[in-house]
Amino acid sequence: MAKLSSWGNYPLIEAKEFYTHEFEPLSDYIQSTETFIPRGNGRSYGDSALNGKVASMLGFNRILNFDVVRGELTAEAGVLFSDLLEVLVPKGFFLPVTPGTKFITLGGAIASNVHGKNHHKEGAFSNFVLELGLMTAQGQYIICSPTNHSDIFRQTIGGMGLTGVILWVRFRLKKIQSSYIKQVNHKAKNLGELLSLFESCNSSTYSVAWIDCQKGGKDLGRSILILGEHADLDELETTDQRNFPLKSHSNKHVSVPFHFPSGMLNRWTVSIFNHLYFHKEFQSSRSFLAHYDPFFYPLDKILHWNRIYGKKGFLQYQFVIPFEAGAEGLELILQKISASGFASFLAVLKTFGPSTSLESDISFPQKGYTLALDFPVSSGIFELLDELDQLVLNFGGRVYLTKDARMSPETFQKMYPLGFPTQPKFSSLQSQRLKLHI
Ligand SMILES: Cc1cc2nc3c(=O)[nH]c(=O)nc-3n(C[C@H](O)[C@H](O)[C@H](O)COP(=O)(O)OP(=O)(O)OC[C@H]3O[C@@H](n4cnc5c(N)ncnc54)[C@H](O)[C@@H]3O)c2cc1C
């Protein structure tokens, strides 16, 4: 038994982790273990990858086939996106969809059906998946795709590890000419201005806004909208970029060596950070070439940045509400947070396009605005998030399970009314809390 938590460091539990890199011991483990949950790299925030018994998939980390003619990759489920990029980028390919960290596994990307800054144009990771290998509750190996075992294929995509253990995945890649992104930053004075900017820029492949959540009144929603496009060879600017157009990321990092004292991140320190961040941009708009690493993964430069929230950990709250609820819904939610006095260090707004019929009934993305917020665990925060749940529900929205550690089963049932066909073999603290197995 060892202490185990995911990225939010909440909850922290005692767990027994099973590790192998071979099929047979995994099959034996599945058959002989009453209940457990598969686990990738623990970059989900809450309790979806936690249970008294977990099966780590990090040993399954081989690339099985890279078809550069078709632009397709087959890799085992435990391989990290960061390792894939080191192989793909020098060959002129990129991940079709990537979240805000490259330290996730391929299996985790499927189980959470991850989205990136391009969902409004290109959809979730599921849009690019061709087939996958799965080990079922009986320890049986099956290959599933939209046409083969199609029902279990669909329920596995965004199924939070509750349908079986994903062993490998074959998926389509994106072709690129360079590893650089043409980045444009626009400052928005308030929410109205930001939403108009999002609308006028919706043909941009990548878009994301950073919002200063502590601003209220006429400044509510003060933000920076960040747009991006992959740069072609003739758009590179410096000699270094032209000489090494397909340079992958460096593995140099700084690290937060210990947990910060709790209380250090409070509304005053966060407000100073937000002020500096907003005024770092002097002009109302700025364009420049950025490497993909700082563009997609700005937080990855600081290893263990989750420790700045202190030992008690933090909760990430990410919801989506339909565009129709748009300005009114976001305004009410931001006002509630700003008035609550709880400081969200990060507040990130993106837009989603429609979901598809190839995603499980508990997959998160639906057409609308999605906002992600971080809150240190402290007294009163659970009550605030319960209130936000009600607002999100009233606007026809839902909360992202891979970030969740506290939602009630009643709220879950209203947000995901189709339910989910689970059996007790694959079970997480989250699926138990949400009463998914009854
Ligand atoms: C800084 C940061 C930024 C992020 N940004 C985004 C974002 O922009 N968009 C987004 O969608 N997500 C984002 N995330 C969340 C992250 O992408 C997902 O939680 C992802 O699933 C984590 O992958 P993992 O390998 O760490 O999986 P884990 O956290 O270990 O597990 C997550 C879920 O996947 C299941 N699982 C993992 N491996 C397997 C397997 N082989 N078979 C079956 N089930 C499996 C687990 O049971 C669990 O339910 C972010 C996370 C961080 C820390």
The ligand as an SDF file (V2000), in Angstrom:
LIG
                    3D

 53 58  0  0  0  0  0  0  0  0999 V2000
   -2.3010   20.8850  -16.5800 C   0  0  0  0  0  0  0  0  0  0  0  0
   -3.4340   20.0520  -17.1110 C   0  0  0  0  0  0  0  0  0  0  0  0
   -4.1430   20.5150  -18.1970 C   0  0  0  0  0  0  0  0  0  0  0  0
   -5.1950   19.7460  -18.7210 C   0  0  0  0  0  0  0  0  0  0  0  0
   -5.8690   20.2340  -19.8000 N   0  0  0  0  0  0  0  0  0  0  0  0
   -6.8770   19.5180  -20.3330 C   0  0  0  0  0  0  0  0  0  0  0  0
   -7.5510   19.9660  -21.5060 C   0  0  0  0  0  0  0  0  0  0  0  0
   -7.2450   21.0280  -22.0530 O   0  0  0  0  0  0  0  0  0  0  0  0
   -8.5100   19.1560  -22.0370 N   0  0  0  0  0  0  0  0  0  0  0  0
   -8.8500   17.9510  -21.4780 C   0  0  0  0  0  0  0  0  0  0  0  0
   -9.7230   17.2670  -22.0210 O   0  0  0  0  0  0  0  0  0  0  0  0
   -8.2350   17.5080  -20.3490 N   0  0  0  0  0  0  0  0  0  0  0  0
   -7.2580   18.2650  -19.7800 C   0  0  0  0  0  0  0  0  0  0  0  0
   -6.6030   17.7810  -18.6640 N   0  0  0  0  0  0  0  0  0  0  0  0
   -7.0390   16.4990  -18.0810 C   0  0  0  0  0  0  0  0  0  0  0  0
   -6.2920   15.3000  -18.6850 C   0  0  0  0  0  0  0  0  0  0  0  0
   -6.0840   15.4700  -20.0690 O   0  0  0  0  0  0  0  0  0  0  0  0
   -7.1460   14.0420  -18.5090 C   0  0  0  0  0  0  0  0  0  0  0  0
   -7.4960   13.8690  -17.1730 O   0  0  0  0  0  0  0  0  0  0  0  0
   -6.4440   12.7550  -18.9880 C   0  0  0  0  0  0  0  0  0  0  0  0
   -7.3710   11.7110  -18.9640 O   0  0  0  0  0  0  0  0  0  0  0  0
   -5.2640   12.3940  -18.0930 C   0  0  0  0  0  0  0  0  0  0  0  0
   -4.6090   11.2580  -18.6480 O   0  0  0  0  0  0  0  0  0  0  0  0
   -3.7850   10.2670  -17.7000 P   0  0  0  0  0  0  0  0  0  0  0  0
   -3.0280    9.3450  -18.5670 O   0  0  0  0  0  0  0  0  0  0  0  0
   -3.0060   11.0300  -16.7130 O   0  0  0  0  0  0  0  0  0  0  0  0
   -4.9920    9.4690  -17.0380 O   0  0  0  0  0  0  0  0  0  0  0  0
   -5.3540    9.2420  -15.4850 P   0  0  0  0  0  0  0  0  0  0  0  0
   -5.4960   10.5580  -14.8150 O   0  0  0  0  0  0  0  0  0  0  0  0
   -4.4360    8.2670  -14.8740 O   0  0  0  0  0  0  0  0  0  0  0  0
   -6.8150    8.5770  -15.6590 O   0  0  0  0  0  0  0  0  0  0  0  0
   -7.8810    9.3470  -16.1510 C   0  0  0  0  0  0  0  0  0  0  0  0
   -9.0540    8.4160  -16.5100 C   0  0  0  0  0  0  0  0  0  0  0  0
   -8.6430    7.5480  -17.5730 O   0  0  0  0  0  0  0  0  0  0  0  0
   -8.7960    6.1820  -17.2210 C   0  0  0  0  0  0  0  0  0  0  0  0
   -7.7020    5.4490  -17.8650 N   0  0  0  0  0  0  0  0  0  0  0  0
   -6.3890    5.7910  -17.9310 C   0  0  0  0  0  0  0  0  0  0  0  0
   -5.6990    4.8780  -18.6460 N   0  0  0  0  0  0  0  0  0  0  0  0
   -6.6030    3.9410  -19.0310 C   0  0  0  0  0  0  0  0  0  0  0  0
   -6.4900    2.7360  -19.8020 C   0  0  0  0  0  0  0  0  0  0  0  0
   -5.3470    2.3170  -20.3400 N   0  0  0  0  0  0  0  0  0  0  0  0
   -7.6300    1.9990  -19.9930 N   0  0  0  0  0  0  0  0  0  0  0  0
   -8.8140    2.4140  -19.5040 C   0  0  0  0  0  0  0  0  0  0  0  0
   -8.9570    3.5440  -18.7840 N   0  0  0  0  0  0  0  0  0  0  0  0
   -7.8710    4.3060  -18.5640 C   0  0  0  0  0  0  0  0  0  0  0  0
   -8.7280    6.1580  -15.6930 C   0  0  0  0  0  0  0  0  0  0  0  0
   -9.4210    5.0470  -15.1850 O   0  0  0  0  0  0  0  0  0  0  0  0
   -9.4270    7.4790  -15.3580 C   0  0  0  0  0  0  0  0  0  0  0  0
  -10.8200    7.3080  -15.3750 O   0  0  0  0  0  0  0  0  0  0  0  0
   -5.5450   18.5090  -18.1310 C   0  0  0  0  0  0  0  0  0  0  0  0
   -4.8180   18.0420  -17.0190 C   0  0  0  0  0  0  0  0  0  0  0  0
   -3.7670   18.8000  -16.5140 C   0  0  0  0  0  0  0  0  0  0  0  0
   -3.0040   18.2960  -15.3240 C   0  0  0  0  0  0  0  0  0  0  0  0
  1  2  1  0
  2  3  1  0
  2 52  2  0
  3  4  2  0
  4  5  1  0
  4 50  1  0
  5  6  2  0
  6  7  1  0
  6 13  1  0
  7  8  2  0
  7  9  1  0
  9 10  1  0
 10 11  2  0
 10 12  1  0
 12 13  2  0
 13 14  1  0
 14 15  1  0
 14 50  1  0
 15 16  1  0
 16 17  1  0
 16 18  1  0
 18 19  1  0
 18 20  1  0
 20 21  1  0
 20 22  1  0
 22 23  1  0
 23 24  1  0
 24 25  2  0
 24 26  1  0
 24 27  1  0
 27 28  1  0
 28 29  2  0
 28 30  1  0
 28 31  1  0
 31 32  1  0
 32 33  1  0
 33 34  1  0
 33 48  1  0
 34 35  1  0
 35 36  1  0
 35 46  1  0
 36 37  1  0
 36 45  1  0
 37 38  2  0
 38 39  1  0
 39 40  1  0
 39 45  2  0
 40 41  1  0
 40 42  2  0
 42 43  1  0
 43 44  2  0
 44 45  1  0
 46 47  1  0
 46 48  1  0
 48 49  1  0
 50 51  2  0
 51 52  1  0
 52 53  1  0
M  END
$$$$
